Amino acid sequence: MPQVTFVVGTMPEIVKSVDVARRLSNSGCDVVIYDTRQNRSDALDVPPAIQIVRSDILRSDHADDLSWVQCCAEDIADLAQGLIVVQGDTYSALAGAHAAAAAGCRLAHIEAGMRSHDPLSPFPEEMIRMFVDSRSDLLFCATQTDFEDLANGVNIARKQVFVVGNTVCDPIFSQQERLRRAAAAPRGVFVSLHRRESRQYRGVLKKSLARLAAAFPDTPFTFLRRGLLAQSDADEFGPNARMVGLNDHLAFLERLAGSALVIGDSGGILEESVTLGVPVICVRREIERGRFVSGVQQIAPLEIGGERLRQLVAAGLQRGRQPRGELKDTFGDGRSGERIAAIIAAAVNGQTLDGEIRALSPAKPIGAAGRTPPWHLERAAANGMD
């Protein structure tokens, strides 16, 4: 029975990877999830057929992050066989890539090709992405833009590359009726700030958000208690503010769907918001996602104290209170995990991919003029259209 080892450690990695692991387990693969516990201590909720290995290698016991990565990589290499799967651009993904090289395993990268084109923003994520992509044998890009960026920076001649959508969208489509009810009367601003590069602006960001809440006294502001706001209290932001801590992902999506506007620095939340039709203000110097997407506004952390943020919020609230239409499939159509699992199962079992899956592997970069997601082409073929 072929073994597939997933390496996860952060909540976004878990959200984006576990469904793929479950599908592979159901198809007969021997699935192991190695949990580095990179920035969390809670247990994973997975089917009993999947073996969980919880690392006892603590970051706090190491002098620096790379020392911790190396120790995790050695631990992963000792147990992994066949194929290692990593997701995104975290230190856990970096450890999985090093482990694959040490163990002689093939490497699969979910969310490949993402680029900001600035090695310092985000740091160190941009450099981790480039390294992991260069080492991977199977690469799963979320969008055509990601594929183009990958092909322009990595020699993909000997790699298998697929444009499959982002697995972060899958739960939204599977729970769309429940989320549609949550979005019946969109209200308020949802705020989440956690990026490493934003830490140096913590003081100015918090003061600016307090002034923003005061400028919109009739609008409720909900702050996610994590990252830059992990130690904050609601009274720091005014009487119309509250703090929430959300461990349940579906409850988080419901809160996101019920908001009129999102302010954040998370790429995953940006993708989820766009899919739900919620306007987003991304507090980043550079953004990888949303470069060609309507409904996404960008503002640098240093600009957040000025008048532009208030103007963006006013416009975003006006738009966000309007009735929502159908879910947007900009970043995925709800079948990404299904596609990735099918491709990995075929790879580890030496099987041939069916025609629909082969169509997700572009022959070459398609250029700026043709960013039609391949699942749109699937849908057209199914309907007998050219």
N, C-alpha and C positions, 0 to 999 in steps of 0.2 A: 504494500500500500504506500503510495508516494506521500512524503511528508512535506508540509508547507509550514514555515515558521513566520508568524507575524511579530513584528517588534513595535510596541506602542509604549507610551508613557504619559502623554498629555490627554486631556479630555477631547480636544478636536481629533486627535489620532484615533481614539477609541470610537467616536461617533462615525468617523469616515471609514473605518476598517472592519469593525466587528461584524457587520452584515455580510461582507465579502467572506470573512472567515466562516461564518455560519453556513453560507451557501456551499462553500467548498467541503465542509464537514458533511453536509447532507448528501453531497455527490460521491462520498466515499473516500475523500482524502483524509490522511492523518494530520490534523491541524493542531499546532501548538501556538499559543500566544505568550510571548515573553514580555512581561510588563516591567519596564524600568522604573516605574513610579517617579517619573522625572519631576513632576511638580504637584503630585497628589498622593494621597494615602488610602483612598477608598478602594474597595474591591470591585472587580469587573463582574457585570451581569451577563453571562454567556451560557449557551447550552451545555449540559453536563458532558457531552461527547468531546468537547474541546478542552484540551489540557492547558491549564494556566500555570505559568512559572513566574512567580513574583520575585523580582530581584531583591536581594538583601544588601546590594551595593549602594550605599547612601552617598548622595552628592556632598552632604555636610562633612563626610569623612575624608574628603579629598581636597587638595590644595587649590585645584582649578577644575573647570568643567571638562577640559580635554583629558585630564587624568581619569576622571570618572567615566568618560566615554570609552577610553581604552579598556578599562576594567570590565565594563559592560560588554564590550565587543568580544573580549576573551571568553566571558561567560556564555554569551550567545553562540560563539563558534563551537564550544564544547558540546552543545546539544543539537544544533541545527544540522539538517541533512537536506539535500535536494535544492530547495528554493527558499529564500528569505524575502519577505515582503515588508517594505517600509512605506510610510505615508508622509508626505510633506517635507518640511525643512527644519526639523527639530534636532536636538542633540541625540535623541533616541534613534531617529532615522540615520544619523551619522554613525552611531554605534552599530546599527544593523548593516550598513554598507561596509564598514571595516570588518565586521564578522563574516560577511559573505566572502570577502577576499581571503581572510585567514582560513576559512573552512573549505574553500573551493566550491562554494555554493553559487548557483545563479541568483541574481538579484532582480526583484521587481519593484518599481517605484510608482506608487499611486500619487497623482497630482504632479506629474513631471512637467518640465518645461516652463514653469512659472518664473518670470523674471521682472525685476524692477529696473535692471540695467544700471544699478548703483550699488557697488559692493558694500557700502556703509549704511544703506537704507533699504531693507532692514538688515541689521547686523546682529549675529553672523548668518542669518537665514539665507541671504543671497548666495554666499559662498558655499554653504552646505548644499543648497539646491544644485549648484553647478557640479560639485564633487559627486553627489549621489547620482545625478543623471549620467555623468561620465562613466560611472562604474556599473550602471544597470544594464541588464539584458532585455527586460520587458519594461516598457515605459508607457504609462497610462496618462495621457494629457486630458485635461478637463475641457479645453476649448481649442479651436483652430488657431487662435492667437498664441496659445501656449505651445502648440506644435511648431508654429513658425519660429518662435523664439528658441525652441529647443534645436530645431534643424539649423538655425543660424549660428549656434554656438557649440554644438556637439556633433561629432561624426556619427551619424546614425546608420551608416551603411551596413553594419553587422548587428544592428539592434532591431528588435520588433517594437514598433511604435503604434499606438492606437489612440484615437480621439474618442473618449467614452462618456464625457460629461463628468460632473463632480458628484461623488457619493454623498456629499453634504445635502444635496437636494432630494435624495431618495425618500427620507422620512417625511418631507413636506408633501410630496405627491401621494405617499401611502396614507397620510392622515389629512388629506385636503378637505374633507367634509368637516372634520372637527376644527381645523384651522379657519375654514370659511366662517364658521359660527363665531369664532373668537374675533374675527375681523369685521363683524357686522356693524360696529360703530367705533371706528378707529379714533383713539384719543391719546394725547400726551406724547412726551418725548422719552425715549429709552436711551440710556447712556451706558456705554461699556468702554473702558480704557485699560489696556493691559500691556501694550507693546513695550519691549525693553528700551527702545530708542526714545520713548516718551517720558521715561523716568526723570530725565534731567529737567523737564518742564513741569513736573508735578505741581509745584507751587502756583505757577501762572495758570495752569489748566484748571485747578480747583477754584481759584479766584474768578476766573472768567466764566466758569459754569455757574457759580453762585450769582454773578451779575446777570447772566442769561436767564436764570430761573426768576430773578426779580423783575426782569424786563417783560416776562410773560406770566404774571401772577395768577391768571386763571387757567393756566396749562399745567397739569401734573407732570413732574419730572421723576422718572424712575431710574435709579442708579444701581448698576450691578456691582455687588460687593466682591470684587476681585481685582487683581492687578494693582493699578494706581489708586484704586478706591477701596482696597481691601480693609484699610483701617479707618475709613471715613464714617462719619455719622450724618444722618439726614439733616440735622439742624445746621450743619455747615453750609447748606445750600438753600435754606429758606423753608417757609411753611408749606410750600407746594411740592416739596421733595420727599422722597422716601427711598430707603435702601432695600434691596432684595438680594437674597442668595439663592440661586437656582441650581440644584443638583440634577433634577429630572429634566432631560432634554426636551421631552414633549411639552412640559409646562413652560419651559423657556420659549419654545416656538410659539405657543399660544400667546404669551406676553408680547413677543415680537410682532405677531400678526395683529394684535389689538392696539398697537402703537400707531400714531400718525406720522412719526418721524423717528429715525435712529441716528444717533451721533456715536461714532466709535472708531477704533483703529484696528479692528479685527477683519482680516480678509474673509474668514468664514462667515461672520455675521453679515458682512456686505453681500456675500452670495445668497445667504438665506433671505435677507431683506429684499433683494432684487427679485428673487423667485416669488416671494409673497406679494410683491408690488408695493413695498413700503419705501418711501424716499430715504436716502442715506446721505449723511455728511461724514466723509471719511477724514479723520484727523491724522494725516500722514504727509510726509514730504514727497514721497513717491508711492504710487499704488500699482500693483501688478494686475489686480482684477478691476474691472469697471472702467478701463481706459476708453472703451468704445460703447458704454452702456448709458442709456438715458436714465435719469432718476438718481444718478450718483454725482455728488458734488465733493470736491476735495479742498481741504484747507490745511496748510502747514501748522504745526504746533505753535510756531512763533507768531502766526497771524490770528490766533484764536482770541486774543484780547481786544481785537479791533472791531469796527462796525460791521465788517463783512459777515462775521458769523451770525450776528443778529438778523441781518438781511436774509441769509441763507435759511435760517430757522423759520422766519416769517413766511417765506415762499414755500418751504418744505411742508409746514403745517397746513397751509392752504391747500396744497396738492394732496397731502396725505389723508385729509379728512374726507376726500371724495370716495364714493363707492368703489370697491375693488373689482377688477375684472377677473379673468382666468389667471391661473398661475403662469408665471413667465418661465420659459425653458431656455433662457439665455445661457445658464451654466449647467444645465442638465434637465432631463425629462423624467427622472424617477427610476431609470433602468440602469444606472451606472454600475451599481454593485453587481447586478445580474450579468452585465457584459464582462466586467473584470473577472468575476468568478469563472465564467465560461472559458475565457481565454487562458487563465491560469490552469484550470483543470485540463484543457487540451494540451497545454505545454508540458505539464508534469506527467501526463499519461501518453505522450507521443501521438496525440490524435490530430486530425485535420480540422481546421476551423470551418464552420459553415459559411455560406456566402454572405449572410448578413453581418457576421462578425468580421470577416475579411474586409468588408467595405469600410470598416472603421479605421483601417490602416492606410493613411494617405501615402501616395507614391512620392510626393514632393510637396514643399511649401506651396500653398495656393495663392499667396499674395494678398495684399491689403484689400483688394476689391472683392474677395470671395470668402466671407466669413460665415457662410451658411453652416450651422451645426449639422453633423452627419445624421443625427436622428431625424432632422427634417427631411433628408433625402430618403431615409428608411420609410418614413411615413408616406412620402410621395410615391415611392415604389409600391407600397402596399395598396395604395389607392388607384394604381394603374396610371400614374401621371409621369411625365417626363421630368 
